[in-house]
Amino acid sequence: MRVSTREDLERAERRALSPDATFSDASLGRVRAEEPDPLRTCFQCDRDRILHSKSFRRLAHKTQVFLAPEGDHYRTRLIHTLEVCQVARSIARPLGLNEDLTEAIALGHDLGHTPFGHVGERALSHAIARWRGLDPDAASSRRLFVHGEQGARIVELLERDGAGLNLTREVVDGIRLHSGEGRASTPEGRVVALADRIAYVCHDIDDAERAGLLSERGLPEGPRSVLGDGSSERIETMVHDTVRQSAGTGDVRMSPTVWRAMMELRAFLFENLYSRGDAKWEEPKAYVMIEELFDHFMAHPDEVPEEYRVHDADRPEVQVADFVSGMTDRYAVHVYEQLKIPRSWRRRRG
């Protein structure tokens, strides 16, 4: 049996991938130089480091859309991550892009998410602003905690008890710039950013239908006529369109028609699912919980685990945000109960 070495894999990339791809042997490297792995490319090593990290495991118990849903079929942040990975690879493969880099970025793209989804992100931004004496409602204050930036911070500094994962610059860039107005420097990173939108627009509708909050017939007719009916058909439409529109361009993009349809459907979800309605009726409680946890640990910094105090000793609010944002939903609830609720009132745990 012949063993393929890292050099064999790197040569295979040069033969098989598009000239627009990001090649492992041309990586910008790591902040701390390492001896290359004899059997895996640098991006394969990054994928494995993310997969085996504590932050990745925590995604299994972090909210996607529904807070503490009843039932086993609603998506967690981990399931969303795996679905983004699948969509991203379905785009990267026919375009001849580097699937290992794509997979590493996709697996790591949401490591910086807080408990309770985006409400936790807003609560931490608000809390940090208060402690810095800023206007919590100012637009700039709303960006003090951003999950993409936090994901990069996790892999650069916080994992491995403060040593970080020492990933390649391409993977960290893709994690940091997968959402918002940022734009990843590699086509693989831009594939993940688009796959993230495709996945949550389609799959969040599935969960909302399962919860009885939305129906296929209740979705706007314009996007349905372009993208199709049902999650599978919409994903196929957007993936195929992206591949057709991106081929030979050196960039990653959708046609204007399909992009507008996706964004119209996304806007509909923000109006009818993400920002109001039955999916969100518990959010004010979660918001208060995150703020009160933040305030408690700011008042008791010695209770913050040592691994979060390795960096930024002059910015305790950052250390506390690192700790609180890393909690799973259920751990945040457990800590809050321990701090705020008399022992005799706490719910029984089986």
C-alpha positions as CSV (number, residue, x, y, z in Angstrom):
1,M,0.0,0.0,0.0
2,R,1.5,3.3,-1.1
3,V,1.4,6.2,1.4
4,S,0.6,9.7,0.1
5,T,2.8,12.3,1.7
6,R,2.0,16.0,2.2
7,E,4.1,16.8,-0.8
8,D,2.1,14.3,-2.9
9,L,-1.1,16.1,-1.8
10,E,0.3,19.5,-2.6
11,R,1.3,18.3,-6.1
12,A,-2.1,16.8,-6.6
13,E,-3.7,20.2,-5.8
14,R,-1.5,21.9,-8.4
15,R,-2.7,19.3,-11.0
16,A,-6.4,19.3,-10.1
17,L,-7.5,22.7,-8.8
18,S,-8.4,25.8,-10.6
19,P,-5.7,28.5,-11.0
20,D,-8.0,30.7,-8.9
21,A,-7.8,28.3,-5.9
22,T,-5.8,28.8,-2.8
23,F,-2.9,26.3,-2.8
24,S,-1.6,24.7,0.4
25,D,2.0,25.1,-0.7
26,A,1.4,28.8,-1.2
27,S,-0.2,29.5,2.2
28,L,0.7,32.7,3.9
29,G,1.6,30.5,6.9
30,R,1.0,30.7,10.6
31,V,1.8,33.4,13.1
32,R,4.1,30.9,14.9
33,A,6.2,28.8,12.4
34,E,5.7,25.0,12.7
35,E,7.3,22.0,11.1
36,P,5.0,20.9,8.3
37,D,3.0,17.7,8.9
38,P,4.4,14.9,6.9
39,L,1.0,13.5,5.8
40,R,-1.4,16.4,5.8
41,T,-1.5,19.8,4.1
42,C,-1.6,22.9,6.3
43,F,-5.3,23.4,5.7
44,Q,-6.1,19.8,6.5
45,C,-4.3,20.3,9.8
46,D,-6.4,23.4,10.5
47,R,-9.6,21.5,9.8
48,D,-8.6,18.8,12.3
49,R,-7.6,21.3,15.0
50,I,-10.9,23.1,14.7
51,L,-12.8,19.8,14.7
52,H,-11.2,18.7,17.9
53,S,-11.4,22.0,19.7
54,K,-13.5,22.7,22.8
55,S,-15.2,25.6,21.1
56,F,-16.4,23.3,18.3
57,R,-17.9,20.8,20.7
58,R,-19.8,23.6,22.5
59,L,-21.7,24.4,19.3
60,A,-23.8,21.3,19.9
61,H,-25.4,23.2,22.8
62,K,-25.7,26.7,21.4
63,T,-28.8,28.2,19.9
64,Q,-29.3,28.6,16.1
65,V,-32.8,30.3,16.1
66,F,-35.0,28.7,18.7
67,L,-34.0,29.1,22.4
68,A,-34.1,25.7,24.2
69,P,-36.5,24.2,21.7
70,E,-38.7,21.3,22.8
71,G,-38.0,18.4,20.5
72,D,-34.9,16.8,18.9
73,H,-35.2,18.0,15.3
74,Y,-34.5,21.7,15.7
75,R,-31.1,22.9,14.5
76,T,-28.4,23.8,16.9
77,R,-25.4,26.0,16.0
78,L,-23.4,22.8,15.4
79,I,-25.9,21.4,12.9
80,H,-26.0,24.7,11.1
81,T,-22.2,24.6,10.9
82,L,-22.2,21.2,9.3
83,E,-24.9,22.3,6.8
84,V,-22.8,25.3,5.9
85,C,-19.8,23.0,5.4
86,Q,-21.9,20.8,3.0
87,V,-23.2,23.7,1.0
88,A,-19.8,25.3,0.8
89,R,-18.1,22.1,-0.5
90,S,-20.9,21.7,-3.0
91,I,-19.9,25.1,-4.5
92,A,-16.1,24.7,-4.1
93,R,-15.8,21.3,-5.7
94,P,-17.1,22.1,-9.2
95,L,-15.3,25.4,-9.2
96,G,-12.0,23.6,-8.5
97,L,-11.4,25.5,-5.3
98,N,-9.5,24.1,-2.3
99,E,-12.1,21.9,-0.4
100,D,-9.8,21.5,2.6
101,L,-9.5,25.2,3.1
102,T,-13.2,25.6,2.5
103,E,-14.1,23.0,5.0
104,A,-11.7,24.4,7.7
105,I,-13.3,27.9,7.4
106,A,-16.8,26.5,7.4
107,L,-16.2,24.4,10.5
108,G,-14.8,27.4,12.3
109,H,-17.0,30.2,11.0
110,D,-19.3,30.3,14.0
111,L,-17.0,29.4,16.9
112,G,-17.4,32.9,18.2
113,H,-21.1,32.7,18.7
114,T,-22.5,33.4,22.1
115,P,-25.1,31.4,24.0
116,F,-28.7,32.2,22.8
117,G,-27.7,33.1,19.3
118,H,-27.6,36.7,18.2
119,V,-29.4,38.0,21.3
120,G,-26.3,37.0,23.3
121,E,-24.1,39.0,20.9
122,R,-26.3,42.1,21.3
123,A,-26.4,41.7,25.1
124,L,-22.6,41.5,25.3
125,S,-22.1,44.5,23.0
126,H,-24.5,46.5,25.2
127,A,-22.8,45.4,28.4
128,I,-19.3,46.2,27.2
129,A,-20.5,49.6,26.1
130,R,-21.9,50.3,29.6
131,W,-18.7,49.3,31.3
132,R,-16.7,51.5,29.0
133,G,-18.9,54.5,29.6
134,L,-20.2,54.6,26.0
135,D,-23.8,55.0,24.7
136,P,-25.0,51.4,24.6
137,D,-27.6,52.3,21.9
138,A,-25.1,54.0,19.5
139,A,-24.4,52.2,16.3
140,S,-20.7,51.8,17.1
141,S,-21.6,50.2,20.5
142,R,-23.7,47.6,18.8
143,R,-20.5,46.3,17.1
144,L,-18.4,45.9,20.3
145,F,-18.9,42.2,20.2
146,V,-19.0,40.6,16.8
147,H,-19.0,36.8,16.5
148,G,-16.7,36.7,13.5
149,E,-14.1,38.7,15.3
150,Q,-14.6,36.6,18.4
151,G,-14.2,33.4,16.4
152,A,-10.8,34.7,15.1
153,R,-9.9,35.6,18.7
154,I,-10.8,32.1,19.9
155,V,-8.5,30.3,17.4
156,E,-5.7,32.9,17.7
157,L,-5.7,33.3,21.5
158,L,-8.2,31.5,23.6
159,E,-8.2,27.8,22.6
160,R,-5.7,25.4,24.2
161,D,-5.8,27.3,27.5
162,G,-4.7,30.6,26.0
163,A,-2.2,29.3,23.5
164,G,-4.6,29.4,20.5
165,L,-4.8,26.9,17.6
166,N,-2.1,28.7,15.5
167,L,-4.1,28.3,12.3
168,T,-3.1,29.5,8.9
169,R,-3.8,33.1,8.1
170,E,-6.2,32.1,5.3
171,V,-8.4,30.2,7.7
172,V,-8.4,32.9,10.4
173,D,-9.3,35.5,7.7
174,G,-12.2,33.4,6.5
175,I,-13.6,33.0,10.0
176,R,-13.2,36.7,10.8
177,L,-14.8,38.0,7.6
178,H,-17.6,35.4,6.9
179,S,-20.4,37.8,7.8
180,G,-21.4,41.4,7.8
181,E,-19.6,43.8,5.4
182,G,-16.3,42.0,5.5
183,R,-14.9,40.2,2.5
184,A,-12.6,37.2,2.8
185,S,-9.3,37.4,1.0
186,T,-9.6,33.9,-0.5
187,P,-12.3,32.6,-2.9
188,E,-12.8,29.7,-0.4
189,G,-13.6,32.2,2.3
190,R,-16.1,34.0,0.1
191,V,-17.7,30.6,-0.7
192,V,-18.3,30.0,3.0
193,A,-19.8,33.5,3.5
194,L,-22.3,32.8,0.8
195,A,-22.9,29.2,1.9
196,D,-23.7,30.6,5.4
197,R,-26.5,32.8,4.0
198,I,-27.8,30.0,1.8
199,A,-27.9,27.5,4.7
200,Y,-29.6,29.7,7.3
201,V,-32.2,31.2,4.9
202,C,-33.2,27.7,3.8
203,H,-32.9,25.7,7.0
204,D,-34.3,28.3,9.4
205,I,-37.5,28.1,7.3
206,D,-37.6,24.3,8.0
207,D,-37.4,24.9,11.7
208,A,-40.0,27.6,11.6
209,E,-42.4,25.4,9.7
210,R,-41.8,22.6,12.2
211,A,-42.7,24.9,15.0
212,G,-45.8,26.1,13.2
213,L,-44.6,29.6,12.8
214,L,-44.3,29.8,9.1
215,S,-45.7,27.8,6.1
216,E,-44.5,27.3,2.6
217,R,-47.5,29.1,1.2
218,G,-46.9,32.0,3.6
219,L,-43.5,32.8,2.1
220,P,-43.3,35.7,-0.4
221,E,-44.2,34.6,-3.9
222,G,-41.4,36.4,-5.7
223,P,-38.5,34.5,-4.1
224,R,-40.4,31.2,-4.3
225,S,-40.9,31.7,-8.1
226,V,-37.1,32.2,-8.5
227,L,-35.7,29.8,-5.9
228,G,-38.3,27.1,-5.8
229,D,-40.4,25.4,-3.2
230,G,-38.8,23.6,-0.2
231,S,-35.4,23.7,1.3
232,S,-33.7,21.2,-1.0
233,E,-34.9,22.9,-4.2
234,R,-33.9,26.3,-3.0
235,I,-30.4,25.2,-2.0
236,E,-29.9,23.4,-5.3
237,T,-31.0,26.6,-7.2
238,M,-28.6,28.8,-5.3
239,V,-25.7,26.4,-5.5
240,H,-26.1,25.8,-9.2
241,D,-26.5,29.5,-9.9
242,T,-23.4,30.3,-7.9
243,V,-21.3,27.8,-9.7
244,R,-22.5,29.0,-13.1
245,Q,-22.0,32.7,-12.3
246,S,-18.6,32.2,-10.7
247,A,-16.9,29.8,-13.2
248,G,-14.0,31.5,-14.9
249,T,-14.4,34.8,-13.1
250,G,-11.9,34.5,-10.3
251,D,-14.7,35.5,-7.9
252,V,-17.7,34.0,-6.1
253,R,-21.1,35.4,-6.9
254,M,-24.7,34.8,-7.7
255,S,-26.7,36.2,-10.6
256,P,-28.5,39.4,-9.7
257,T,-31.9,37.7,-9.9
258,V,-31.1,34.8,-7.6
259,W,-29.2,37.1,-5.1
260,R,-32.2,39.5,-4.9
261,A,-34.5,36.6,-4.3
262,M,-32.3,35.2,-1.5
263,M,-32.0,38.6,0.1
264,E,-35.8,39.2,-0.1
265,L,-36.4,35.9,1.6
266,R,-33.8,36.8,4.2
267,A,-35.5,40.1,4.8
268,F,-38.8,38.3,5.2
269,L,-37.3,36.0,7.9
270,F,-35.8,39.0,9.8
271,E,-39.2,40.6,9.8
272,N,-41.3,37.6,10.6
273,L,-39.0,35.2,12.5
274,Y,-35.6,36.6,13.7
275,S,-36.8,39.9,15.2
276,R,-40.2,39.1,16.5
277,G,-42.9,36.4,16.9
278,D,-43.1,33.2,18.9
279,A,-39.6,32.2,18.1
280,K,-38.3,35.2,20.1
281,W,-40.6,35.5,23.1
282,E,-38.0,34.2,25.5
283,E,-35.2,36.5,24.1
284,P,-35.7,39.3,26.6
285,K,-35.0,36.8,29.4
286,A,-31.9,35.6,27.7
287,Y,-30.7,39.1,27.1
288,V,-31.0,40.0,30.8
289,M,-29.3,36.8,31.8
290,I,-26.3,37.5,29.6
291,E,-26.0,41.1,30.9
292,E,-26.3,40.0,34.5
293,L,-23.7,37.3,34.1
294,F,-21.4,39.8,32.6
295,D,-22.0,42.3,35.5
296,H,-21.4,39.5,38.1
297,F,-18.1,38.5,36.7
298,M,-17.0,42.1,36.2
299,A,-17.6,42.5,40.0
300,H,-15.9,39.1,40.8
301,P,-13.0,38.8,38.3
302,D,-11.4,36.1,40.4
303,E,-14.3,33.8,39.4
304,V,-13.3,34.0,35.7
305,P,-11.4,30.8,34.9
306,E,-7.6,31.3,34.5
307,E,-7.6,30.3,30.8
308,Y,-9.6,33.5,30.1
309,R,-7.2,35.7,32.1
310,V,-4.1,34.9,30.1
311,H,-4.6,37.8,27.7
312,D,-5.9,41.4,28.1
313,A,-5.2,41.9,31.8
314,D,-5.8,45.6,31.3
315,R,-9.2,45.0,29.7
316,P,-11.2,42.9,32.2
317,E,-14.4,43.5,30.2
318,V,-12.8,41.6,27.3
319,Q,-11.9,38.7,29.6
320,V,-15.4,38.5,31.0
321,A,-16.9,38.6,27.5
322,D,-14.6,35.8,26.4
323,F,-15.8,33.6,29.3
324,V,-19.5,34.4,29.0
325,S,-19.6,34.2,25.2
326,G,-18.0,30.7,25.3
327,M,-20.7,29.3,27.5
328,T,-23.3,26.9,26.1
329,D,-27.0,27.8,26.5
330,R,-27.5,25.3,29.3
331,Y,-24.2,26.2,31.1
332,A,-25.2,29.9,31.1
333,V,-28.6,28.9,32.6
334,H,-26.8,26.7,35.2
335,V,-24.4,29.4,36.2
336,Y,-27.2,32.0,36.4
337,E,-29.3,29.7,38.6
338,Q,-26.3,29.2,40.9
339,L,-25.8,32.9,41.3
340,K,-29.3,34.2,41.3
341,I,-31.8,31.6,42.4
342,P,-32.1,30.3,46.0
343,R,-31.2,26.6,46.2
344,S,-34.6,25.5,47.3
345,W,-36.2,27.1,44.2
346,R,-33.9,25.6,41.6
347,R,-35.5,23.1,39.2
348,R,-34.7,19.5,39.9
349,R,-32.2,18.0,37.5
350,G,-32.5,14.4,36.4
